[in-house]
């Protein structure tokens, strides 16, 4: 979970999210909202993402601001759950 949070939040390509789906939603003003353990237990889901799924949440009154922050200064809005996992990853990682 921590590694997935870091991948979605911290791994960048030219300052933007490395994951193309994350990049799409963040460009459109979504918040990186929640990671779900074993949410997709199909063979494809297990093979592609170890069963993990992510939710992006759109707060309509904030989408323009979030999109501008992401596109302009590469800031990703994320929930406390995701930020907590990122923090745990950073504290425990040897990467």
QUIRA-V620195 format. One record per residue. N is the residue number from 0. PSI is psi as a letter, one per 40 degrees, with the letter a starting at -180 (NA if undefined). OMEGA is omega in whole degrees, 0 to 359 (999 if undefined). Layout:
# QUIRA-V620195
N/PSI/OMEGA  N/PSI/OMEGA
This chain:
# QUIRA-V620195
0/d/180  1/d/180  2/d/178  3/d/178  4/d/179  5/d/180  6/d/183  7/d/186  8/d/191  9/d/180  10/h/188  11/i/170  12/h/184  13/f/176  14/e/180  15/i/181  16/h/181  17/d/181  18/h/184  19/d/178  20/d/177  21/d/180  22/d/179  23/d/183  24/d/181  25/d/176  26/d/181  27/e/173  28/e/179  29/i/173  30/h/173  31/h/198  32/d/187  33/i/171  34/h/184  35/h/181  36/h/177  37/f/180  38/d/179  39/g/183  40/e/175  41/i/178  42/d/179  43/d/180  44/d/178  45/d/180  46/d/185  47/d/187  48/f/180  49/f/178  50/e/181  51/i/173  52/i/180  53/i/173  54/h/171  55/h/182  56/h/179  57/h/171  58/h/190  59/d/181  60/e/182  61/e/187  62/d/181  63/d/179  64/d/179  65/d/179  66/d/180  67/d/179  68/d/180  69/d/182  70/d/183  71/d/184  72/e/174  73/f/178  74/h/179  75/h/173  76/h/180  77/i/179  78/i/177  79/d/179  80/d/182  81/d/180  82/d/177  83/d/177  84/d/177  85/d/180  86/d/178  87/d/178  88/d/182  89/d/180  90/d/187  91/e/186  92/i/173  93/e/179  94/NA/999
